[in-house]
């Protein structure tokens, strides 16, 4: 029963996940740089820097 429930939840999660398509505008996420400065994705793009975001897991 647990395997069926886990399989169902995995399928449901994959259906509910949203992906950006080419040309979509992403959210303006703010973050702190290694130098301690506050910046955002939009500021980095305005400075013509490449923004690469990777969410990974070790599982």
PDB file of N, CA, C and O in Angstrom:
ATOM      1  N   UNK A   1       0.821  -1.193   0.000  1.00  0.00           N
ATOM      2  CA  UNK A   1       0.000   0.000   0.000  1.00  0.00           C
ATOM      3  C   UNK A   1       0.870   1.264   0.000  1.00  0.00           C
ATOM      4  O   UNK A   1       0.537   2.257  -0.647  1.00  0.00           O
ATOM      5  N   UNK A   2       1.985   1.214   0.733  1.00  0.00           N
ATOM      6  CA  UNK A   2       2.863   2.381   0.789  1.00  0.00           C
ATOM      7  C   UNK A   2       3.455   2.690  -0.580  1.00  0.00           C
ATOM      8  O   UNK A   2       3.594   3.856  -0.949  1.00  0.00           O
ATOM      9  N   UNK A   3       3.804   1.651  -1.333  1.00  0.00           N
ATOM     10  CA  UNK A   3       4.387   1.863  -2.662  1.00  0.00           C
ATOM     11  C   UNK A   3       3.383   2.512  -3.599  1.00  0.00           C
ATOM     12  O   UNK A   3       3.744   3.368  -4.407  1.00  0.00           O
ATOM     13  N   UNK A   4       2.121   2.108  -3.493  1.00  0.00           N
ATOM     14  CA  UNK A   4       1.075   2.695  -4.337  1.00  0.00           C
ATOM     15  C   UNK A   4       0.889   4.162  -3.979  1.00  0.00           C
ATOM     16  O   UNK A   4       0.782   5.009  -4.866  1.00  0.00           O
ATOM     17  N   UNK A   5       0.850   4.468  -2.691  1.00  0.00           N
ATOM     18  CA  UNK A   5       0.680   5.850  -2.248  1.00  0.00           C
ATOM     19  C   UNK A   5       1.860   6.716  -2.674  1.00  0.00           C
ATOM     20  O   UNK A   5       1.670   7.833  -3.156  1.00  0.00           O
ATOM     21  N   UNK A   6       3.059   6.214  -2.502  1.00  0.00           N
ATOM     22  CA  UNK A   6       4.252   6.970  -2.904  1.00  0.00           C
ATOM     23  C   UNK A   6       4.264   7.187  -4.410  1.00  0.00           C
ATOM     24  O   UNK A   6       4.595   8.276  -4.878  1.00  0.00           O
ATOM     25  N   UNK A   7       3.907   6.162  -5.168  1.00  0.00           N
ATOM     26  CA  UNK A   7       3.851   6.301  -6.630  1.00  0.00           C
ATOM     27  C   UNK A   7       2.819   7.337  -7.037  1.00  0.00           C
ATOM     28  O   UNK A   7       3.071   8.156  -7.922  1.00  0.00           O
ATOM     29  N   UNK A   8       1.659   7.304  -6.396  1.00  0.00           N
ATOM     30  CA  UNK A   8       0.615   8.283  -6.696  1.00  0.00           C
ATOM     31  C   UNK A   8       1.083   9.697  -6.384  1.00  0.00           C
ATOM     32  O   UNK A   8       0.866  10.610  -7.181  1.00  0.00           O
ATOM     33  N   UNK A   9       1.718   9.888  -5.242  1.00  0.00           N
ATOM     34  CA  UNK A   9       2.199  11.216  -4.862  1.00  0.00           C
ATOM     35  C   UNK A   9       3.285  11.716  -5.805  1.00  0.00           C
ATOM     36  O   UNK A   9       3.354  12.911  -6.091  1.00  0.00           O
ATOM     37  N   UNK A  10       4.127  10.820  -6.287  1.00  0.00           N
ATOM     38  CA  UNK A  10       5.170  11.224  -7.233  1.00  0.00           C
ATOM     39  C   UNK A  10       4.559  11.668  -8.557  1.00  0.00           C
ATOM     40  O   UNK A  10       4.995  12.662  -9.137  1.00  0.00           O
ATOM     41  N   UNK A  11       3.559  10.943  -9.037  1.00  0.00           N
ATOM     42  CA  UNK A  11       2.885  11.326 -10.279  1.00  0.00           C
ATOM     43  C   UNK A  11       2.163  12.648 -10.091  1.00  0.00           C
ATOM     44  O   UNK A  11       2.218  13.514 -10.965  1.00  0.00           O
ATOM     45  N   UNK A  12       1.488  12.813  -8.964  1.00  0.00           N
ATOM     46  CA  UNK A  12       0.781  14.061  -8.689  1.00  0.00           C
ATOM     47  C   UNK A  12       1.747  15.239  -8.621  1.00  0.00           C
ATOM     48  O   UNK A  12       1.452  16.308  -9.154  1.00  0.00           O
ATOM     49  N   UNK A  13       2.885  15.060  -7.977  1.00  0.00           N
ATOM     50  CA  UNK A  13       3.879  16.131  -7.875  1.00  0.00           C
ATOM     51  C   UNK A  13       4.424  16.506  -9.241  1.00  0.00           C
ATOM     52  O   UNK A  13       4.648  17.684  -9.516  1.00  0.00           O
ATOM     53  N   UNK A  14       4.637  15.525 -10.095  1.00  0.00           N
ATOM     54  CA  UNK A  14       5.160  15.837 -11.429  1.00  0.00           C
ATOM     55  C   UNK A  14       4.129  16.576 -12.275  1.00  0.00           C
ATOM     56  O   UNK A  14       4.495  17.395 -13.118  1.00  0.00           O
ATOM     57  N   UNK A  15       2.851  16.299 -12.062  1.00  0.00           N
ATOM     58  CA  UNK A  15       1.807  16.998 -12.811  1.00  0.00           C
ATOM     59  C   UNK A  15       1.621  18.432 -12.328  1.00  0.00           C
ATOM     60  O   UNK A  15       1.256  19.311 -13.108  1.00  0.00           O
ATOM     61  N   UNK A  16       1.870  18.664 -11.049  1.00  0.00           N
ATOM     62  CA  UNK A  16       1.668  19.992 -10.479  1.00  0.00           C
ATOM     63  C   UNK A  16       2.882  20.896 -10.606  1.00  0.00           C
ATOM     64  O   UNK A  16       2.789  22.095 -10.343  1.00  0.00           O
ATOM     65  N   UNK A  17       4.008  20.346 -11.000  1.00  0.00           N
ATOM     66  CA  UNK A  17       5.208  21.170 -11.112  1.00  0.00           C
ATOM     67  C   UNK A  17       5.104  22.079 -12.333  1.00  0.00           C
ATOM     68  O   UNK A  17       4.565  21.696 -13.371  1.00  0.00           O
ATOM     69  N   UNK A  18       5.626  23.274 -12.186  1.00  0.00           N
ATOM     70  CA  UNK A  18       5.576  24.250 -13.275  1.00  0.00           C
ATOM     71  C   UNK A  18       6.988  24.501 -13.779  1.00  0.00           C
ATOM     72  O   UNK A  18       7.933  24.595 -12.996  1.00  0.00           O
ATOM     73  N   UNK A  19       7.116  24.605 -15.066  1.00  0.00           N
ATOM     74  CA  UNK A  19       8.410  24.888 -15.667  1.00  0.00           C
ATOM     75  C   UNK A  19       8.306  26.174 -16.472  1.00  0.00           C
ATOM     76  O   UNK A  19       7.243  26.518 -16.988  1.00  0.00           O
ATOM     77  N   UNK A  20       9.410  26.867 -16.567  1.00  0.00           N
ATOM     78  CA  UNK A  20       9.461  28.045 -17.417  1.00  0.00           C
ATOM     79  C   UNK A  20       9.734  27.613 -18.846  1.00  0.00           C
ATOM     80  O   UNK A  20      10.568  26.742 -19.095  1.00  0.00           O
ATOM     81  N   UNK A  21       9.032  28.223 -19.772  1.00  0.00           N
ATOM     82  CA  UNK A  21       9.290  27.988 -21.192  1.00  0.00           C
ATOM     83  C   UNK A  21      10.221  29.088 -21.690  1.00  0.00           C
ATOM     84  O   UNK A  21      10.372  30.123 -21.041  1.00  0.00           O
ATOM     85  N   UNK A  22      10.830  28.865 -22.821  1.00  0.00           N
ATOM     86  CA  UNK A  22      11.715  29.873 -23.405  1.00  0.00           C
ATOM     87  C   UNK A  22      10.908  31.137 -23.661  1.00  0.00           C
ATOM     88  O   UNK A  22       9.847  31.090 -24.282  1.00  0.00           O
ATOM     89  N   UNK A  23      11.413  32.260 -23.182  1.00  0.00           N
ATOM     90  CA  UNK A  23      10.740  33.538 -23.361  1.00  0.00           C
ATOM     91  C   UNK A  23       9.879  33.954 -22.182  1.00  0.00           C
ATOM     92  O   UNK A  23       9.429  35.099 -22.131  1.00  0.00           O
ATOM     93  N   UNK A  24       9.634  33.052 -21.224  1.00  0.00           N
ATOM     94  CA  UNK A  24       8.867  33.412 -20.038  1.00  0.00           C
ATOM     95  C   UNK A  24       9.688  34.344 -19.152  1.00  0.00           C
ATOM     96  O   UNK A  24      10.916  34.262 -19.119  1.00  0.00           O
ATOM     97  N   UNK A  25       9.005  35.220 -18.443  1.00  0.00           N
ATOM     98  CA  UNK A  25       9.663  36.130 -17.506  1.00  0.00           C
ATOM     99  C   UNK A  25       9.604  35.494 -16.121  1.00  0.00           C
ATOM    100  O   UNK A  25       8.531  35.118 -15.650  1.00  0.00           O
ATOM    101  N   UNK A  26      10.758  35.375 -15.474  1.00  0.00           N
ATOM    102  CA  UNK A  26      10.806  34.757 -14.151  1.00  0.00           C
ATOM    103  C   UNK A  26      10.588  35.810 -13.068  1.00  0.00           C
ATOM    104  O   UNK A  26      10.571  37.011 -13.338  1.00  0.00           O
ATOM    105  N   UNK A  27      10.422  35.332 -11.844  1.00  0.00           N
ATOM    106  CA  UNK A  27      10.278  36.229 -10.705  1.00  0.00           C
ATOM    107  C   UNK A  27      11.606  36.936 -10.440  1.00  0.00           C
ATOM    108  O   UNK A  27      12.672  36.412 -10.762  1.00  0.00           O
ATOM    109  N   UNK A  28      11.531  38.122  -9.853  1.00  0.00           N
ATOM    110  CA  UNK A  28      12.740  38.855  -9.501  1.00  0.00           C
ATOM    111  C   UNK A  28      13.174  38.430  -8.102  1.00  0.00           C
ATOM    112  O   UNK A  28      12.709  38.990  -7.109  1.00  0.00           O
ATOM    113  N   UNK A  29      14.049  37.461  -8.022  1.00  0.00           N
ATOM    114  CA  UNK A  29      14.510  36.922  -6.751  1.00  0.00           C
ATOM    115  C   UNK A  29      15.718  37.722  -6.276  1.00  0.00           C
ATOM    116  O   UNK A  29      16.676  37.921  -7.022  1.00  0.00           O
ATOM    117  N   UNK A  30      15.661  38.179  -5.023  1.00  0.00           N
ATOM    118  CA  UNK A  30      16.782  38.915  -4.427  1.00  0.00           C
ATOM    119  C   UNK A  30      17.668  37.946  -3.658  1.00  0.00           C
ATOM    120  O   UNK A  30      17.191  36.955  -3.107  1.00  0.00           O
ATOM    121  N   UNK A  31      18.966  38.245  -3.628  1.00  0.00           N
ATOM    122  CA  UNK A  31      19.907  37.396  -2.908  1.00  0.00           C
ATOM    123  C   UNK A  31      21.113  38.218  -2.498  1.00  0.00           C
ATOM    124  O   UNK A  31      21.309  39.330  -2.987  1.00  0.00           O
ATOM    125  N   UNK A  32      21.924  37.668  -1.598  1.00  0.00           N
ATOM    126  CA  UNK A  32      23.139  38.319  -1.123  1.00  0.00           C
ATOM    127  C   UNK A  32      24.332  37.674  -1.814  1.00  0.00           C
ATOM    128  O   UNK A  32      24.442  36.449  -1.860  1.00  0.00           O
ATOM    129  N   UNK A  33      25.226  38.503  -2.351  1.00  0.00           N
ATOM    130  CA  UNK A  33      26.408  38.000  -3.047  1.00  0.00           C
ATOM    131  C   UNK A  33      27.467  37.558  -2.039  1.00  0.00           C
ATOM    132  O   UNK A  33      27.309  37.738  -0.832  1.00  0.00           O
ATOM    133  N   UNK A  34      28.541  36.982  -2.553  1.00  0.00           N
ATOM    134  CA  UNK A  34      29.649  36.566  -1.687  1.00  0.00           C
ATOM    135  C   UNK A  34      30.292  37.755  -0.990  1.00  0.00           C
ATOM    136  O   UNK A  34      30.901  37.602   0.069  1.00  0.00           O
ATOM    137  N   UNK A  35      30.157  38.957  -1.588  1.00  0.00           N
ATOM    138  CA  UNK A  35      30.725  40.175  -1.008  1.00  0.00           C
ATOM    139  C   UNK A  35      29.805  40.799   0.037  1.00  0.00           C
ATOM    140  O   UNK A  35      30.161  41.809   0.645  1.00  0.00           O
ATOM    141  N   UNK A  36      28.626  40.212   0.254  1.00  0.00           N
ATOM    142  CA  UNK A  36      27.679  40.742   1.222  1.00  0.00           C
ATOM    143  C   UNK A  36      26.756  41.806   0.667  1.00  0.00           C
ATOM    144  O   UNK A  36      26.051  42.467   1.430  1.00  0.00           O
ATOM    145  N   UNK A  37      26.742  41.987  -0.653  1.00  0.00           N
ATOM    146  CA  UNK A  37      25.883  42.987  -1.276  1.00  0.00           C
ATOM    147  C   UNK A  37      24.543  42.373  -1.655  1.00  0.00           C
ATOM    148  O   UNK A  37      24.484  41.231  -2.112  1.00  0.00           O
ATOM    149  N   UNK A  38      23.467  43.134  -1.463  1.00  0.00           N
ATOM    150  CA  UNK A  38      22.130  42.690  -1.848  1.00  0.00           C
ATOM    151  C   UNK A  38      21.914  43.003  -3.321  1.00  0.00           C
ATOM    152  O   UNK A  38      22.165  44.126  -3.757  1.00  0.00           O
ATOM    153  N   UNK A  39      21.454  42.030  -4.089  1.00  0.00           N
ATOM    154  CA  UNK A  39      21.198  42.217  -5.515  1.00  0.00           C
ATOM    155  C   UNK A  39      20.009  41.355  -5.916  1.00  0.00           C
ATOM    156  O   UNK A  39      19.441  40.650  -5.082  1.00  0.00           O
ATOM    157  N   UNK A  40      19.636  41.410  -7.175  1.00  0.00           N
ATOM    158  CA  UNK A  40      18.513  40.612  -7.659  1.00  0.00           C
ATOM    159  C   UNK A  40      18.819  40.097  -9.059  1.00  0.00           C
ATOM    160  O   UNK A  40      19.780  40.525  -9.698  1.00  0.00           O
ATOM    161  N   UNK A  41      17.997  39.183  -9.518  1.00  0.00           N
ATOM    162  CA  UNK A  41      18.183  38.630 -10.861  1.00  0.00           C
ATOM    163  C   UNK A  41      18.079  39.737 -11.904  1.00  0.00           C
ATOM    164  O   UNK A  41      18.899  39.803 -12.820  1.00  0.00           O
ATOM    165  N   UNK A  42      17.079  40.605 -11.773  1.00  0.00           N
ATOM    166  CA  UNK A  42      16.891  41.671 -12.762  1.00  0.00           C
ATOM    167  C   UNK A  42      18.091  42.613 -12.811  1.00  0.00           C
ATOM    168  O   UNK A  42      18.481  43.056 -13.891  1.00  0.00           O
ATOM    169  N   UNK A  43      18.686  42.927 -11.648  1.00  0.00           N
ATOM    170  CA  UNK A  43      19.870  43.791 -11.628  1.00  0.00           C
ATOM    171  C   UNK A  43      21.040  43.127 -12.344  1.00  0.00           C
ATOM    172  O   UNK A  43      21.781  43.790 -13.070  1.00  0.00           O
ATOM    173  N   UNK A  44      21.208  41.838 -12.144  1.00  0.00           N
ATOM    174  CA  UNK A  44      22.298  41.117 -12.799  1.00  0.00           C
ATOM    175  C   UNK A  44      22.103  41.083 -14.309  1.00  0.00           C
ATOM    176  O   UNK A  44      23.067  41.230 -15.061  1.00  0.00           O
ATOM    177  N   UNK A  45      20.875  40.892 -14.755  1.00  0.00           N
ATOM    178  CA  UNK A  45      20.586  40.880 -16.196  1.00  0.00           C
ATOM    179  C   UNK A  45      20.810  42.268 -16.785  1.00  0.00           C
ATOM    180  O   UNK A  45      21.332  42.393 -17.893  1.00  0.00           O
ATOM    181  N   UNK A  46      20.417  43.321 -16.048  1.00  0.00           N
ATOM    182  CA  UNK A  46      20.644  44.689 -16.528  1.00  0.00           C
ATOM    183  C   UNK A  46      22.132  44.985 -16.700  1.00  0.00           C
ATOM    184  O   UNK A  46      22.510  45.787 -17.554  1.00  0.00           O
ATOM    185  N   UNK A  47      22.976  44.342 -15.895  1.00  0.00           N
ATOM    186  CA  UNK A  47      24.424  44.517 -16.005  1.00  0.00           C
ATOM    187  C   UNK A  47      25.024  43.559 -17.035  1.00  0.00           C
ATOM    188  O   UNK A  47      26.243  43.423 -17.135  1.00  0.00           O
ATOM    189  N   UNK A  48      24.148  42.896 -17.802  1.00  0.00           N
ATOM    190  CA  UNK A  48      24.531  41.959 -18.867  1.00  0.00           C
ATOM    191  C   UNK A  48      25.354  40.787 -18.340  1.00  0.00           C
ATOM    192  O   UNK A  48      26.280  40.319 -19.004  1.00  0.00           O
ATOM    193  N   UNK A  49      25.012  40.324 -17.154  1.00  0.00           N
ATOM    194  CA  UNK A  49      25.658  39.149 -16.583  1.00  0.00           C
ATOM    195  C   UNK A  49      24.773  37.934 -16.837  1.00  0.00           C
ATOM    196  O   UNK A  49      23.552  38.054 -16.937  1.00  0.00           O
ATOM    197  N   UNK A  50      25.388  36.789 -16.937  1.00  0.00           N
ATOM    198  CA  UNK A  50      24.647  35.544 -17.123  1.00  0.00           C
ATOM    199  C   UNK A  50      24.119  35.087 -15.766  1.00  0.00           C
ATOM    200  O   UNK A  50      24.860  35.064 -14.783  1.00  0.00           O
ATOM    201  N   UNK A  51      22.846  34.727 -15.714  1.00  0.00           N
ATOM    202  CA  UNK A  51      22.237  34.234 -14.483  1.00  0.00           C
ATOM    203  C   UNK A  51      21.863  32.779 -14.701  1.00  0.00           C
ATOM    204  O   UNK A  51      21.035  32.464 -15.556  1.00  0.00           O
ATOM    205  N   UNK A  52      22.471  31.897 -13.931  1.00  0.00           N
ATOM    206  CA  UNK A  52      22.199  30.468 -14.020  1.00  0.00           C
ATOM    207  C   UNK A  52      21.729  29.997 -12.656  1.00  0.00           C
ATOM    208  O   UNK A  52      22.438  30.147 -11.661  1.00  0.00           O
ATOM    209  N   UNK A  53      20.536  29.428 -12.613  1.00  0.00           N
ATOM    210  CA  UNK A  53      19.978  28.941 -11.355  1.00  0.00           C
ATOM    211  C   UNK A  53      19.831  27.434 -11.467  1.00  0.00           C
ATOM    212  O   UNK A  53      19.251  26.922 -12.425  1.00  0.00           O
ATOM    213  N   UNK A  54      20.361  26.731 -10.478  1.00  0.00           N
ATOM    214  CA  UNK A  54      20.282  25.277 -10.469  1.00  0.00           C
ATOM    215  C   UNK A  54      19.815  24.819  -9.100  1.00  0.00           C
ATOM    216  O   UNK A  54      20.462  25.091  -8.089  1.00  0.00           O
ATOM    217  N   UNK A  55      18.697  24.129  -9.076  1.00  0.00           N
ATOM    218  CA  UNK A  55      18.221  23.523  -7.847  1.00  0.00           C
ATOM    219  C   UNK A  55      18.508  22.040  -7.967  1.00  0.00           C
ATOM    220  O   UNK A  55      17.927  21.362  -8.815  1.00  0.00           O
ATOM    221  N   UNK A  56      19.378  21.541  -7.146  1.00  0.00           N
ATOM    222  CA  UNK A  56      19.716  20.130  -7.189  1.00  0.00           C
ATOM    223  C   UNK A  56      19.470  19.485  -5.838  1.00  0.00           C
ATOM    224  O   UNK A  56      19.199  20.161  -4.845  1.00  0.00           O
ATOM    225  N   UNK A  57      19.568  18.202  -5.823  1.00  0.00           N
ATOM    226  CA  UNK A  57      19.438  17.491  -4.556  1.00  0.00           C
ATOM    227  C   UNK A  57      20.444  16.351  -4.532  1.00  0.00           C
ATOM    228  O   UNK A  57      20.947  15.919  -5.569  1.00  0.00           O
ATOM    229  N   UNK A  58      20.714  15.894  -3.371  1.00  0.00           N
ATOM    230  CA  UNK A  58      21.680  14.808  -3.233  1.00  0.00           C
ATOM    231  C   UNK A  58      20.970  13.510  -2.869  1.00  0.00           C
ATOM    232  O   UNK A  58      21.521  12.669  -2.159  1.00  0.00           O
ATOM    233  N   UNK A  59      19.766  13.358  -3.350  1.00  0.00           N
ATOM    234  CA  UNK A  59      19.016  12.167  -2.970  1.00  0.00           C
ATOM    235  C   UNK A  59      18.569  11.461  -4.116  1.00  0.00           C
ATOM    236  O   UNK A  59      17.916  10.425  -3.988  1.00  0.00           O
TER     237      UNK A  59
END
